């Protein structure tokens, strides 16, 4: 007899996969959009993502490092 301990992870994975398929099929976006190359870079054309939907935090500048070949001071 197969133990529940052996089968439970497989059942949980199958349930999560089925849930992912249901969520993706019911997302409600008929146009997946496409990426087009422009003179400024790349741009998403179409799709269900609006410019304000994805918020990217401002980058924090890295601390300065010692030039190569010179010992670090401090």
KOLROGU-586578 format. One record per residue (C-alpha): z, x, y; residue in one letter. Coordinates in steps of 0.25 Angstrom, whole numbers, plus 5000, padded with zeros to 4 digits. Last residue first. Example, Ala and Ser with C-alpha at 12.3 -4.5 7.8 and 13.67 -1.06 7.14 Angstrom:
// residues 2
<r up="5029" east="5055" north="4996" aa="S"/>
<r up="5031" east="5049" north="4982" aa="A"/>
//
This chain:
// residues 74
<r up="5023" east="5158" north="5210" aa="X"/>
<r up="5010" east="5165" north="5211" aa="X"/>
<r up="4999" east="5164" north="5200" aa="X"/>
<r up="4993" east="5177" north="5196" aa="X"/>
<r up="4979" east="5179" north="5201" aa="X"/>
<r up="4967" east="5180" north="5191" aa="X"/>
<r up="4962" east="5166" north="5193" aa="X"/>
<r up="4967" east="5160" north="5206" aa="X"/>
<r up="4980" east="5153" north="5206" aa="X"/>
<r up="4981" east="5138" north="5204" aa="X"/>
<r up="4981" east="5127" north="5215" aa="X"/>
<r up="4988" east="5114" north="5210" aa="X"/>
<r up="4978" east="5104" north="5205" aa="X"/>
<r up="4974" east="5093" north="5215" aa="X"/>
<r up="4979" east="5079" north="5211" aa="X"/>
<r up="4967" east="5069" north="5208" aa="X"/>
<r up="4968" east="5056" north="5214" aa="X"/>
<r up="4970" east="5045" north="5204" aa="X"/>
<r up="4958" east="5037" north="5199" aa="X"/>
<r up="4958" east="5022" north="5200" aa="X"/>
<r up="4948" east="5015" north="5191" aa="X"/>
<r up="4946" east="5000" north="5194" aa="X"/>
<r up="4943" east="5002" north="5209" aa="X"/>
<r up="4928" east="5006" north="5207" aa="X"/>
<r up="4926" east="4994" north="5198" aa="X"/>
<r up="4924" east="4995" north="5183" aa="X"/>
<r up="4917" east="4984" north="5176" aa="X"/>
<r up="4904" east="4991" north="5174" aa="X"/>
<r up="4892" east="4993" north="5183" aa="X"/>
<r up="4889" east="5007" north="5188" aa="X"/>
<r up="4899" east="5018" north="5186" aa="X"/>
<r up="4895" east="5030" north="5195" aa="X"/>
<r up="4893" east="5045" north="5192" aa="X"/>
<r up="4892" east="5057" north="5202" aa="X"/>
<r up="4888" east="5056" north="5217" aa="X"/>
<r up="4873" east="5057" north="5215" aa="X"/>
<r up="4874" east="5045" north="5205" aa="X"/>
<r up="4875" east="5045" north="5190" aa="X"/>
<r up="4877" east="5032" north="5184" aa="X"/>
<r up="4888" east="5027" north="5174" aa="X"/>
<r up="4886" east="5014" north="5168" aa="X"/>
<r up="4893" east="5000" north="5168" aa="X"/>
<r up="4900" east="4993" north="5156" aa="X"/>
<r up="4894" east="4980" north="5161" aa="X"/>
<r up="4899" east="4968" north="5153" aa="X"/>
<r up="4914" east="4970" north="5156" aa="X"/>
<r up="4923" east="4960" north="5151" aa="X"/>
<r up="4933" east="4969" north="5143" aa="X"/>
<r up="4933" east="4960" north="5132" aa="X"/>
<r up="4925" east="4969" north="5122" aa="X"/>
<r up="4933" east="4981" north="5126" aa="X"/>
<r up="4947" east="4974" north="5124" aa="X"/>
<r up="4942" east="4968" north="5111" aa="X"/>
<r up="4938" east="4982" north="5106" aa="X"/>
<r up="4951" east="4988" north="5111" aa="X"/>
<r up="4959" east="4978" north="5104" aa="X"/>
<r up="4951" east="4980" north="5091" aa="X"/>
<r up="4954" east="4995" north="5092" aa="X"/>
<r up="4969" east="4993" north="5095" aa="X"/>
<r up="4970" east="4984" north="5082" aa="X"/>
<r up="4963" east="4994" north="5074" aa="X"/>
<r up="4972" east="5005" north="5078" aa="X"/>
<r up="4984" east="4996" north="5076" aa="X"/>
<r up="4979" east="4993" north="5062" aa="X"/>
<r up="4976" east="5007" north="5059" aa="X"/>
<r up="4990" east="5012" north="5064" aa="X"/>
<r up="4997" east="5001" north="5055" aa="X"/>
<r up="4990" east="5004" north="5042" aa="X"/>
<r up="4997" east="5017" north="5038" aa="X"/>
<r up="5011" east="5013" north="5043" aa="X"/>
<r up="5009" east="4999" north="5036" aa="X"/>
<r up="5008" east="5006" north="5023" aa="X"/>
<r up="4996" east="5005" north="5014" aa="X"/>
<r up="5000" east="5000" north="5000" aa="X"/>
//
